[in-house]
Amino acid sequence: LFHYESILDQRPNWNPDWAIVDGAGYIDWVELGENDVWYVASNKYVVRLHQIDPKMLAVLRGQSSVSSAPVSPPVFSVVRSASARDASRHTLTRHRGPVLPELRSGGGFTLVVSFKAEEVRGAELLMSALSTVTAVIDEEPSDETITKGYSITVTAEGEFKLNVTDGFDLSFEWSTDSKCTQNIWDGRVHTVSFIVDGGPLVVSVVVDDALCDGGDQLPEGWAYVPALGEIGGAEIEIADRFKEPGNKGELLAFNVYDKALFTTEAIGLGRHIAKGGIAGKQGGGARHEDL
């Protein structure tokens, strides 16, 4: 967003504790023309004008019909081969994945899981990119070790959960909600995309072609995340199918993007995969491996 602010914000008697007076409010939308939309947030002292990026508007207007993978390919892609999909045994495959961008520097990433499943009765670990390394404290070597990286699990309630940690004091987790996942246990191809954006420092999740809005469990479909530094994630173990008793499902693909996808891009990717497309094959450049 392009941001303009009144000079009144610099007044000497401004006080950030005056929440009622200085909080954003009285929002109006102004459309001056195609792809020229502004919103105005004002209160008794300040008027702020925000122009929405025209490129973002163009993407939003195409959301209802987009059904293609993002133009920028994933930096890592694992696809389960057709010959392996008939196997009944559970196996873990190890892969060398990318180091995730640092959120504290404004970077972001998107983790995309494609699967088919019919039933979940117990918690299931789908993949783990957690690694134990020697800690560096105050830029000095140490005998201490830390575990950093990320993991994606399915809970006993049938929700997908992402856990991310830098191995020190900063970590976060985020899950789908039942409103988004109530229809995915039907044996068809579905896609879950976790989007982590280090600009505004937020996480959200898209299931197929819908942004999870929190349902009845949460007030909104996003959350603030801490400004994590080095996350790692280069050593990945991926399960090819669900193994816990009573669980019936298999993983079809896992893709990593080294940026936070637009919600619309994740929606298009979900539709693309549902039609049989493979994200890692789009545009080239992705490191592609078999699961």
Residue pairs with C-beta under 8 A, 6 or more apart in sequence:
1 50
1 51
1 52
1 53
2 50
2 51
2 52
2 53
3 48
3 49
3 50
4 48
4 49
4 50
4 51
5 46
5 48
6 46
6 47
6 48
8 14
8 45
8 46
8 47
9 46
11 45
14 22
14 45
15 22
16 22
21 43
21 44
21 45
22 43
22 45
22 46
23 43
24 41
24 43
24 48
25 41
25 42
25 43
26 40
26 41
26 42
26 43
27 39
27 40
27 41
28 39
28 40
29 37
29 38
29 39
29 40
30 37
30 38
30 39
30 40
31 37
31 38
32 38
35 54
35 57
35 58
36 51
36 54
37 51
37 52
37 57
38 49
38 50
38 51
38 52
39 49
39 50
39 52
40 47
40 48
40 49
40 50
41 47
41 48
41 50
42 48
56 262
59 262
59 264
59 265
60 264
62 264
63 263
63 264
63 267
66 264
66 265
66 267
66 268
66 271
67 268
67 271
67 272
67 275
68 268
68 269
68 272
68 277
68 282
69 268
69 269
69 272
69 277
69 279
69 282
69 283
70 257
70 261
70 265
70 268
70 269
70 279
70 282
71 283
72 257
72 259
72 283
73 279
73 280
73 282
73 283
73 284
73 285
73 286
74 112
74 255
74 256
74 257
74 279
74 280
74 286
75 98
75 256
75 257
75 258
75 286
75 287
76 95
76 97
76 98
76 255
76 256
76 286
76 287
77 253
77 254
77 255
77 256
77 278
77 279
77 280
77 281
77 286
77 287
77 288
77 289
78 93
78 95
78 238
78 253
78 254
78 255
78 280
78 288
78 289
78 290
78 291
79 252
79 253
79 278
79 280
79 288
79 289
79 290
79 291
80 240
80 250
80 251
80 252
80 253
80 290
80 291
81 290
81 291
84 240
84 290
84 291
85 250
85 252
87 240
87 241
90 239
90 240
90 241
90 242
90 243
91 239
91 240
92 237
92 238
92 239
92 240
93 237
93 238
93 240
93 291
94 235
94 236
94 237
95 236
95 237
95 238
95 289
96 234
96 235
96 236
97 129
97 233
97 234
97 235
97 236
97 256
98 233
98 234
98 256
98 258
98 287
99 230
99 231
99 232
99 233
99 234
100 107
100 109
100 150
100 231
100 232
100 233
100 256
100 258
101 107
101 108
101 109
101 198
101 258
101 259
102 198
102 228
102 229
102 230
102 231
103 196
103 198
103 201
103 225
103 226
103 227
103 228
103 229
103 231
104 198
104 227
104 228
104 229
105 198
106 198
106 199
107 198
107 258
107 259
108 195
108 196
108 197
108 198
108 199
108 259
108 260
109 196
109 256
109 257
109 258
109 259
109 260
110 193
110 194
110 195
110 196
110 256
110 257
110 259
110 260
110 261
110 266
111 150
111 152
111 162
111 193
111 194
111 196
111 254
111 255
111 256
111 257
112 191
112 192
112 193
112 194
112 253
112 254
112 255
112 256
112 257
112 266
112 269
112 279
113 126
113 127
113 152
113 160
113 191
113 192
113 193
113 251
113 253
113 254
114 189
114 190
114 191
114 251
114 252
114 253
114 254
114 255
114 273
115 126
115 189
115 190
115 191
115 192
115 249
115 250
115 251
115 252
116 187
116 188
116 189
116 190
116 249
116 250
116 252
117 184
117 185
117 187
117 190
117 242
117 247
117 248
117 249
117 250
118 185
118 186
118 187
118 248
118 249
119 185
119 246
119 247
119 248
119 249
120 154
120 156
120 158
120 185
120 242
120 246
120 247
120 249
121 156
121 244
121 245
121 246
121 247
122 156
122 244
122 245
122 246
122 247
123 153
123 154
123 155
123 156
123 244
124 153
124 154
124 239
124 242
124 243
124 244
124 247
124 249
125 151
125 153
125 239
126 152
126 153
126 154
126 238
126 239
126 251
127 151
127 152
127 236
127 237
127 238
127 239
127 251
127 254
128 149
128 151
128 236
128 237
129 149
129 150
129 151
129 232
129 233
129 234
129 235
129 236
129 237
130 147
130 148
130 149
130 150
130 151
130 165
131 147
131 148
131 149
131 232
131 234
131 235
132 145
132 146
132 147
133 145
133 146
133 147
133 148
133 167
133 232
134 141
134 142
134 143
134 144
134 145
135 142
135 144
135 145
135 146
135 167
135 168
136 142
137 144
146 166
146 167
146 168
147 165
147 167
148 165
148 166
148 167
148 230
148 231
148 232
149 164
149 165
149 231
149 232
149 233
149 235
150 162
150 163
150 164
150 165
150 231
150 233
151 162
151 163
152 160
152 161
152 162
152 163
152 194
153 160
153 161
153 163
154 160
154 161
154 242
154 247
154 249
155 161
155 175
157 178
158 178
158 181
158 185
159 175
159 176
159 177
159 178
159 181
160 175
160 176
160 181
160 192
160 194
160 205
160 207
161 173
161 174
161 175
161 176
162 173
162 174
162 175
162 194
162 203
162 205
163 171
163 172
163 173
164 171
164 172
164 173
164 196
164 225
164 228
164 231
165 171
165 228
165 231
166 228
166 229
166 230
166 231
167 232
170 226
170 227
170 228
170 229
171 226
171 228
172 203
172 223
172 225
172 226
172 228
174 194
174 203
174 204
174 205
174 223
174 225
175 205
176 192
176 205
176 207
176 212
177 212
177 213
177 214
177 215
177 216
177 217
177 218
177 221
178 215
178 216
178 217
179 212
179 213
179 214
179 215
179 216
180 205
180 207
180 210
180 212
180 215
181 207
184 190
184 207
184 208
188 274
189 252
189 273
189 274
190 207
190 208
190 270
190 274
191 206
191 207
191 208
191 269
191 270
191 273
191 274
192 205
192 206
192 207
193 205
193 206
193 207
193 261
193 266
193 269
193 270
194 203
194 204
194 205
195 203
195 204
195 205
195 206
195 260
195 261
195 263
195 266
196 202
196 203
196 225
196 260
197 203
197 260
198 227
198 260
199 260
201 224
201 225
201 226
201 227
202 222
202 223
202 224
202 225
203 222
203 223
203 225
204 211
204 212
204 221
204 222
204 263
205 211
205 212
205 221
206 212
206 263
206 266
206 267
206 270
207 270
208 267
208 270
208 271
208 274
209 267
209 270
209 271
210 267
211 221
211 263
211 267
212 221
213 220
213 221
214 220
214 221
233 256
236 254
238 251
238 254
238 291
239 251
240 250
240 251
240 291
241 249
241 250
241 251
242 248
242 249
242 250
251 291
252 291
253 273
253 278
253 279
253 280
253 291
254 291
255 279
255 280
255 286
261 269
269 279
272 279
272 282
273 279
279 286
280 286
280 288
281 288
